[in-house]
């Protein structure tokens, strides 16, 4: 069934119309309107600026679940993740002033990744605004850049319409809506008195969208794809749910599939046509495919690192995207198909001709097999300290078929992208475009709330985890058996390598004093495990993954292991050498690690690792 016929089902919207009775409070109208739009969970933290709305939630706790967080930033991350993982509208709530301000990072995550979220905040008393009263912040101005809809509810008669517009805008524009409600307005009761032109009941909670590309543009796109000899598919988050169509087009055109990280779950990592990821955390076969492509089909992606795409003029471009403003943003396309990925690919398929020459695809498949051999070499090392690749590969082996994996931002992202192998039915996400640290723990909590029976794993670095680590206590409070795997090296690893390899500077300001995360987990009421030796990796991860309680697995890994790009260019080498010459404090250790890695990879066909030691 085309996605345009499923909008109301997927979004959980039941078609109804709320008619507020006289005497109904503004906060109650807002809560009922959110329910009409299918909001069944709201993440947040109460306060005197929003307690009127919190009371409305309490009265409806059998229909809408309120999840209490330790920090409002987490509430916004959770709302974003809940929307990503369920396809529903995400929702978060915060009090006036600082509470609302704290939402912003998570809301920018939703904005950057085109995720529908509605944020409800409190504001100070309506007759005290602009007087420098306590927690008096101009929230409409503050939220103006992050939102697609941004309004203040000024009366009970205004509330239902404002919520309907906010929810519809967030869904249709794939972004953030914000509604703020003054303290006194939350408690006001509906009188039934409207302005001259207002008509009671004029608004509705219905959303329907069916966007299909022009048939002429579809034919043009098909002609371009049919004429290409080396076609490559680049798929992203917008292609989630269209995996079968992506695979069918790939097979028809003999086209390898390259995945932006938000699209990692579009097709399984072991699909024969998949070349894995793109960019610094991608694969060498994917990088080479982009360099060799004469035709690029982009599906549901706005991958920002355009230097990894074919150079303009070397390949013809076709793009499918739900948002027309994204067409041609990253690559010059000849045909832009505005529409849902699944529906559009299904319409495109009958126009495509099966390519008999499969040499380009076969060459990339051979390269991918060699690349996977290299990854197996890197992830089976028995060095001390433990290599982070070994931990990521061991986590991958313990994932259930329907696991949900949430990943943080840092070097851990690279290890997850390359070594966690997704199977069909798994879900995967992260702060893709904003690339915010601290997102993975809130993401995993939201995933577990959405899917209580599924395995939910957060794969994080110690830097990102420590930013919002109090949310582990939230998982304990709600008895959410999430598993948090912490790559522990006591350093902001990605920032170190950016300082060195991008700028030629010695590292500075990136080292932390250690935290015993396993002990922290126990002090919160969860379970904690520590990995210090290669021989412990698989056994401890296997045991920890079987726990029925919230669990942290901290793995102390080699802090000098470099997150190497799939293909190393001379700028990378020169900058690294320059950082050494300018006083990089661990130059000898880093140099030795690079040398040993190169020797291992050069001799990988000659030597083998002791599997017993690594078991």
N, C-alpha and C positions, 0 to 999 in steps of 0.2 A: 504494500500500500504506500503510495507516495507520502512523503513526510508532511506535505501541506494538508493532507487529510487527517493527520494525526496530532496537530498542534495542541488541541485542547486535551487530548488523552495524555500526551507526553508531559505536558505541563501540569497535569493533575487538576485542571480547572473543571469545576462542575458549573454548568450553566444555570445560574440562578440570579435573582435580583433581590438585594436586601432593601427593605423599606423600613427605615428606622422609625420607631414609635416616638411620640412626643415624650420628652423626659429622658430619652437615651443620651448618655454622656458622649462627648466627642471621642474619648479614648475607646469606648465600647464600639462606636461606629467604625473606627479605624481597625480594631481587632476583627470585627465581623467581615469587613471588606477584604482584609488580608486572607481570611479563611475562604472567601468566595473565589479568590485567585489561586487557591490550592496551596497556600503557605501552611505547612504542617509543623515546621520547626523554626524557632527563632533563637538566635544566639545573642547573648548580651550580658549586661551588668546593670543592676538597678541604681537609682540615686534619686535625690529629692526633686530633680528636674524632670524625671520621667516616671515617677511612681504612680501617677494616675493611670498611665498606660500599662504599667506592670500589674496593677490591680485588675485591669480588664483581661490581661492574660491569665491571671490566677483564676478568674471566674470561668475561664474557658480551657483550663489545663487538660481536660479530657479530649479536647479537639486540636489544640496547638501546644506543642512541647516547648517549654522555655529551658534553654541550656545555659546555666550560669558559668561564666568564664572567669579567669583570674585577671585578665587584661582585655580591654576593648579591642585592641589590635587583633587579638586572637578571634574575637567574635566576627570581625569582618573577614578574616581569612577563612573561618569555618563556613560562613555564608557563601563565600565564593566557591569553596571546595564542594559544598553540598549541592550547589547549582551545577557545577561541572560534572559531578559523579551521578546525579540523578536526572538531570535535564529539567528539574523544577526551578522555580524562582527561589533564590536564596534570600534570607532575611536576617537582619541584625538590628540591635537596639542599644542605645547608650544615653546617658544623662546629658545634661547641658554642659557647656564649657569644656573642661579637659576630657570628659568621657567621650564627647562627640569628636574632639580633635584626635583622640587615640584611634578612631576607626579608619583614619585616612589611608594608611599604608595598605591595609587589606582591601579597601575599596579601590585604590589605584591598581591593585593586582587584578581585581575584577574588570576594571576599565581596560587595562592593557591586554587582557586575554578575552575580551568581548564576552563577558559572562554576566547574565542578568541577576542583579542583586538590588533589593530595596532596603534602605537604611532609615530607621525611625530614630529621631533624636528629640530630646527635650530642649526647651529654651526658657529663659527667665520670664517672669510675669510680663504680660503684654504691655502693661502701663508703666513698666520700669525699664523697657528696652532703650538702649542708647544713653543710659544715665550712669554708666560705669558701676552698675549694680553687680553683686557677686555672681561670678560665672556668666556674665553677660558678654557673649561672643557673637559676632555677626556670622552666624553659621551659613546663611545663604551665600554670602560672599566667599566664605571659606570653602564651601563644597561646590562652587560654581564650575571649577575646571574638571572635577572628577565625575560629574553627573551628566546624564542625558535629560534628566528632569529634576528640578530643584525648587521646592516650594514650602511655604509656611502655611499650616492650617490655621485659619483665623476664627472658625466657628464650627459648631456641630453641623450646620447646614452645608458647610464647605467640605466636610471631611470625606464623604463617600466619593465625590467627584475627584478629589485630589488623589485619593488612594487608587482609584481606577486608572487615572491618567499615569500615575507613577508606575504601577505594575505593568500596564500595557506598553509604556515607553521602554521600561527595562527589558521586556521580552522582545519587542519588535526591533529595538535599536541595539540589542545585545550589549547593555551597559548598566550603569548604576543610576538608580533614582533615590532621591533623598527628600524626606518629609520631616520638618521640625514642627513641634507643637509646644507653644508656651504653656507653662505650668497651669495657669488659671484656665486656659482654653480646654485642656484635657478634661477638666471637671465640669465644664459648662454642659447644660442639658439642652437638648433640642427643643426649640419652642414652636417650630413650624413656620416661623416668620422669615420670608425670603425677600431678597431685593426684587425690584420691579421685573427684571427679565429672567430671573431664576425660576425654573420649573422643577418641582420635586419629582424625583425618580427619572430624570432625563438621562442619567448615565447608566452604563452597563459593564459587566465584568466578562465580556466576550472578547476573545482575540482569535483572529483567523488570518493566516497568511499563506498564499499559494503563489510563489514566484516561479515562473517558467521562462527560460531563455527564448528569444525569438527564433523560430525554426530556421530562418535564413542564417543566423549566426551559428546555430548548431551545425548546419551543413558546411559552413566555412571552416569551423573548427575541425570537423571530421575530415575535410579535404586536406587540411594542413597536417593532421596526424597521419593520414593515409600516405602522404607523400614523404614523410620523414623516414629516414633509414636508421637513425639512432635516437629513438624517443625515450625520454626519462620521465617518470611520474614523481612529483614531489608532493607529498600529502601531509596535512597538518590536522589540527584539532577539529576543523570543520568537516573532515572526512570520517570522524568517528561515527560509527553506525552505518557507514557505507563501505565497509571492508569487502563485502562480497562483490560489489560493483567495481571497486578498485582492482581487485584481483582479476576480475573478468576482462577489464580493459587492458590490464597489464599483459594478460595472456594473449589477447587478440593482437596487440601491437608488438609483442615481443619486447616489452619495455620493462626495465628494472624499476623497482619501487624504492625511492629514498624517502625517509621519514624525518620531518622536523620533530623535535623532542615532544611537543604537545600532541603529536600524532603517532607516538610510538606504539600505541595500542590499536591503530587502524588495521594493521595486518600482523600476524604473529611474526616474531623475530626469526623463526625458523622457516618461514615461507620461502620456497626456492627462488622467488623473484625479488626478495627483500635484500637490499644492500645496507640496511641499518640507517644510522643517523647521518646528519650533515653538520658541517662546521667543525669547531675545535673539538667537540665531543663526539664527532662522527667517525666514519670509517674511511679507510683509504680507497676501497672500491667505490664508495659513494662519491668521494672527491674526484676520482678519475672519471666516473660516469658523467658528472657535471661538466668536466673539461671537454669530454668527447661528444657530448650530446649535440645533435643538430635540431632537436625539437624538445621543448619542455612543456609538460602539462602540469600546472599547479592546481591542486585540489584542496580547498579549504585551508589555505596557509598564507600567512603574511610574514614568513621567515625573514627576520630583520637583517641578517648578515649577508648582504647582497654580493659581497666579494667572493662568496662560495658558490654563487650561481654562475651559469655560463655568461661569458662576456657579451654585452649587447652587440648584436650583429652576427654573432656566431651561431645562434640558435633561434628558431622561431618559437613564439610563445603563445600558449592558450591558458587561460585562468578561469577557474570556477570558484565563485565566492558568493556567500549570501549577502554581503555588504557591497554595494556598488562602488563605494568610495575606495575599496581596497583593490579594485581592478587596475592593473598596471602600476601599482605603487612601488613594487620591488623589481619588476622586470618588464621590459617593453613587450606587450602582447599584441597580437594581431586580432585575436578573438577573445572577448570577455563575456563569460556566461554567468549572468547573475541568477543565482538560485541555490536551492538545497543540493548538496553534493550527491546524495543518493538518487534523487529524482532526476537530476541533470545527467549524471552518468548513465542512468537507465535509458534516458532519451537519446543519448549519444551513441550507445552501443550498436543499435541496428544500422547506423551509418558508417561504422568502421569496417575495414577489410582486414582479414587475418593476414599477417605478414609471414611469408614463407621463410624468409632469410632471418634466422635466429642467432646469427653469429655474434652480434653485439651483446645480446642477452647472455649467451653461453660464456662469452669472455668475462663478463662481469660476475657470473655465477662461479666460474673458476677462481677469480680473484677473491670472491667472498669466502670460498672454502679455505683458501690460503690465509686470509685474514682471521678467520675463526680458529685456525690452527695456532696462529700467533697469540690470540687472546687466551687460548687454553694454556699456552706456555707461560704467559704472564700471570695467569691466575692459579698456577700450580706450584709457584715458587715456595721454597721452604726457608727463605732467609729470615733472619732476626734483625730488627723488629719485623713484624708481620707486614706483608704487602697489602695495601688496601684492596687491590684487585682480587686477592684471595678471599677476603671477607665478602665482597660483593658477589662473587661467583658462588660462594657457599650459601648466601642468603637466597640467591636465585634457585638453587637446588631444593630449598625447603618451602618454596611458594606453592600454595594450593592452586588448583586449576582456575578458581574464580577469585584469586587474590586481588586486593587493591593496594597499589604501591604509591606512596606519596614521597616525593623527593625534595630535599632542600636545595639551596643555592651555594655553590662552592666546588671544590675539587670532588666532593661526594657526588655531585651531579654527573661528572664525567665517568666516575666508576659505575654509577647506576646505569647511565646511558649505554655503556659498552658491555657491561658484564651481567646485568640483570636481564635475562631472556624472557620476554613476554610470550605467553601462549594464548591461544584463542579463548576469549571469555574473561581475560584479566582486564583490569582498569589501571590507568597510570596517569598521574598528573603532577604538576609543580607550578611554581610561579614562573611561567614561561617567558613572558615579555618583560615584566618588571624585574624579574630575577631577584626577588627579595629573599634575603635570609630570614629564617625563623618560620617559614610557612609550613613545613612538612608535618610538624607535630599537630597544629590545628587542623590541617588537611586530614590527617589520619583519624583524628577524633570525629570530624564530620562524616568521614566515610563509614566509621563504625556505627555511628548513630543512624545513618541512612541504611546500612546493611548489617544488622546485628549478627547474622550468621556467617558472614564472610570474614576471611583472614585479612586484616588491615595492618599494613606495615609502613612505618616512617623510616626512611633512610636519610640520615642527617650527618652533618659535621658537628664537632663540638662547639665551634663558634656560633653557628646558627641555632643549635639547640639551646644553648645557654641564654639566648635572648628572651625566649618565652618558655623556659623550662618549667615554670610553675604550672603550666597547663597539664603536665603529667599528673598532677594532683586532681585535675578535672577528670581525667580518664579514670582515676581511682574512685573519685566521688560517684561517678555514674557507672562504675563497674564495666568499663569498656576494655576488653582484652587486647588492646593494641600492642604491637611489638615495635619498639623503637631501637633501631640499630645505629649506634653512634660511631662514626669514624673519628677516633680520638688521636690527635697529634699535637694538641696544645698550641696550635698556630692557625692563623687565617691563611690557609694554604693557597687558595686561588689568588688572594691579593699579593702574597709573596711572589708568586710566579708572574703575575701581571707587572709588578714593579721591576722584576728582573728581565723577563723575556720580551716585554712590550716596550719598556723605556730604557733598559740598560742601567737601572739604578740598583744599588744594594737594597736589600729588604730593610724596612723600618716600621716600627710600631705594629708588629703583627703577632708577637708572642704573648701567650697567656700563661698564668699559673694554673696548674691542673686542678680539676674537680673530680672527686670520686663519684661518678654518675651512678654506679651500681649501688653504692651506699645511699645516695640521694633517693633512688627508686624505692629502696626498702623503707626509708624514713617517711615517704609519702604513703606507704601502705601497699606498694606494688612489689614486683620481684626485680632483682638486679643481678646481672652476670658480667664478668670481666674476662676478656681474652687478652693474653699476653704472649702466648707461644703459638707458633704455626700448628703444632700438633693438636691444639685445643680448638681450632676454629670450627671445624665441622661438627664435632661432638657437642660443643657448648651451644652453637646456633641451633642445632637440631633439638636439643633439650629445651632451650628457651622458647623456641617456636611452639612447643607443645603446652606451654603454660596457659592456664585459663584466666589469668589475671593480667592487668597491665604490666608490661615487662620492658626493661631496658637492657640491651646488650651493648656494652662499651668495648670496642676493640682498639687497643693501643697499636697504632700502625706506624710505619716508617715515615717520619716527618719530612724526609728528604726525597721521597718518591715523586718524580716530576709528572704532572699531568700533560703528557706530550700530545701535540696535535697529530692527527692521522698522517700528515705529511709535513716534515720539518723543512722550512725554507731558510735561506741564508740570513734573513733579518733576525729570525729567532736565534740562530747561532751567534750572530754578531752581538746582539743585545745581551745574551747570556755571558759572553766573553767580556763584554764591557762592564757588566755588573761585577764580575770577578775582579777585574782590574781596578775598579773603583772602591773595593773594600767589602764585598759581600762577606758577611761574617762566617758563613758555613761553606765557603767555596770548596774546600778540600772534600768535605763530606758529600756535597752535592755532585762534585766532579767524579768522585769514586762511585757513587750510585749510578750516574749516567754511564760510566765505563762498564760497570758490572752488568747493567741491563743490556748494553749493546753486545757484550760477550755472550750472555745467555741466549739472546735472540739469534745471534749469528750461528751458534752451535746447537740450536734447538733440535736439529735433525740428527745430532751426534750423541747428545746426552739425554738422560731422562731423570726426572725427580723421583725421590723415594716417596711413593704414594702412602706407605705406611706412616712415615714421619709426618706427612701433611694431613693424615686422616683425623 
